[in-house]
């Protein structure tokens, strides 16, 4: 009888699932952040090419791949220095805004899609375009 009881306890312990703390932790994957989230160029003139570098960080545990970068207007461009960012690493996102013949407040957005499935990162740039008096 003792042998059957010991065998039953051993079988129960061996078939029980491992505690959560004993399982291999799952990675968080890539995690994108862009700093700052916006930039104001201030007052400027028409026909200017304004430039600013944002910092793209990977706060995750796996490589971050920048897949698609879209701007809200053809007057805005954004090019990353690198498309692959290792965990804990960063790269720059070189953004240009052309004021062309715009007047007044000029606001544009840039969306960055990556292999971070949690979100698409969006940043904004703006400027106030002054028009010279004739």
N, C-alpha and C positions, 0 to 999 in steps of 0.2 A: 504494500500500500504506500509506503514511504517513497519507493522508487517511482510509482505512478504520479504521486503529487509533485515530486521534484522534476520529473519529465514534463508535466503539464505546465509548471511555472517557467521552465526553461523555454518551452515552445512558445508560451505567451510573450516572454521577453524578446525572443528572437523575431517574432512576427510583428511586434509593435513598431509603428513608424518612428523614425528618428525625430528627436525634438527639433523645433525650428532652429534653435541656436546651433545645432550640430550640422545642419545642412550647409552646403557650399553657398555663400552669398551670391545673389544674382547681381550682375553689373547694372549700373544706372544707365549705361550707354552714353552717347554724346549729349552735351547740354550747352546750347549756344547762349551767349550774352554779348551785347554790343554796347560799348560805352564811348561817349555819352549816348543817350537815346535821341538827342536832338542837338542841332547847332544853329545858332542865329548869326549870320554874317553881318548883321547890322545894316546901316545905310550904305548904298553903293550906287553906281551909275549904270546906264544902259550899256549893252555890248561889252560886258565884263565876264571873265571866266573865273569864278570863285572856286577855291579848292580847300578841302578839309579831309583829314585822315581820322576815321573812326577806328577803334580797337575792337576786334572780334575775338572773344575768348571762348575756350572750351573748358567749362567747369565740370565736365563729365568724366567717365572712366574709360571711354573708348574714343577712337579717332572721330573727329567732326569733319564731315565733307560738305563744303558749300556747293550746293547743286544748281540753284537758279537765283539770279539777282534781277529783280524787276524794278523799274522806276516809273513814277506816275506821269512822266513827261519826257519827251525827247530832248529837252533842255538839260536833263540831269543824267549823269552817268556814274556808275559805281564799279570799280574793279578791285578785286582782292589781290593782295600781294601773293598769297598762297591759297589754294582751295582745300588743302588738307591740313587740319590743325590737331596736333596730338593732345591727349588729356593734359590739362594744366597749361597748355600752350596758348599762344595768341598770334594774330596776324593783323595787318592793317587793311582797311577798306577805304580805298582812295575815291572820294566823291567829288565830282565837279558839278557846278551849277552855272549855267550860262544865262545871263540876264537878258540878252537879246534886246528886243524893243518893248519888253514888259514895263509896266508902270505900277507903282505902289507896292503893296505886300505881295511877295512871291513865296509860296509855300509848296514844297514837294516832298514826297515820301519815297522811301526805298525799302523794298521787302526782300528779305534774304531767306530763301528756303534751303534747308540742309537735311541731313539724315537724323537730326533731332526731331523725332516724331511728335514731340509735345507742342511745338509751336513754330510759326514762321516769325522771325524777328523783323520788326519794322522800326525804322528810324526816320527822322524828319530833318529837313533843312529849310531855312527861310532867310529872306533878305527883304529889305525895303529899297525898291528901285526908285531913285529920284530922277525926275525928268528936268533937264536943263531948260531954263526959260529962254525963249527966242530973243 
